[in-house]
């Protein structure tokens, strides 16, 4: 799987860890920055990840920050991105099953490396259920077109 990943300074260490995890799992990783712990503004990195996914340059995306909340919001501003903030296995699984989330957001100041690996594994392995959820995603896409 091709995975685009990006973070701000607060998510940098978790990003570096997840890049190694993804490589060990055999995934191709596109690191879209940032490349240090120097303070930066996260929206540009999150938007770059979301754009890569929406354009088909990556199959999935990951955005990381201190809490992951602003990163999720920024990624979701890109039409077609469905970013989900997941700090536990349950939300990781449901974000894929019910929402077909294509961008995962986590907080480097909230999630330890071991839990982040577990969340990542569940999120990557879980398939979209389709069915009744397709109609809901279509309604979300209509909202994007309206505004």
Number of C-alpha atoms within 10 A of each C-alpha: 13 17 23 27 30 30 37 29 22 23 26 22 20 24 27 16 14 19 20 14 17 18 11 10 11 11 14 16 19 17 18 17 21 22 15 15 13 10 10 14 12 24 20 19 24 35 22 21 30 35 21 21 24 20 10 11 15 21 16 25 29 27 36 31 27 20 19 28 17 19 32 29 18 21 30 18 17 19 13 17 25 25 28 28 23 24 20 16 17 12 16 24 24 20 24 23 17 18 19 22 22 23 29 29 29 29 25 23 15 15 19 12 16 10 14 23 17 14 23 23 17 19 25 17 11 15 16 17 14 14 9 9 15 15 11 14 16 11 12 14 14 11 10 13 9 7 5
